[in-house]
Amino acid sequence: NVPVCQLWGGPVRTELPVYWSHCGSFRLQHAHHMGIPTATVKPIKTLADVEEQGREVLAMGHTALKTNIFQLDHPDGPQMYMPGFAGGMPELNLPFTLIDTLIDQLEALRKGTGPTICIKLDLNFNFKPEGVVQIGRALVAAKSRIGPIDWLEYDVLDPDAMRWIRQEV
């Protein structure tokens, strides 16, 4: 009747850091399933909404968040950028306008959170490695606008591609 950690000499840590995962993503893509809007929660439709989401993260006491890429000006209405979930089509090339869209989104989020919140970006498997390198370089170049990015997440099964991305960014 002892905690398992006692069998190994005691706890390694007593607290576990957590972050707000998919910050804004579900409010953008699945607001209707979540019963949004409500009196206190509204869907993500504009950069002002993204900034407000950042303020909410800060107010709730989180120290970090992870988000995805939003296309707020998509012809079919605001949505997440997710071609990697379409069964291989399109070819996962990085659209040339998407970097500016992403930087604007992260800048709005940073305005809301302030400088103390860690921002993580999840690219899923929506790009070829060349696109991930372009995005990584753009994030570095935009650091004065968006602050540091705590991590850049990319799903890839090719360790050589991951090594190349790490060397290039």
Secondary structure, 3 states (H helix, E strand, C coil): CCCHHHHCCCCCCCCCCCCECCCCHHHHHCCCCCCCCCCCCCCCCCHHHHHHHHHHHHHCCCCEEEECCEECCCCCCCEECCHHHCCCCCCCCCCCCHHHHHHHHHHHHHHHHCCCCEEEEECCCCCCHHHHHHHHHHHHHCHHHHCCEEEEECCCCCHHHHHHHHHHC
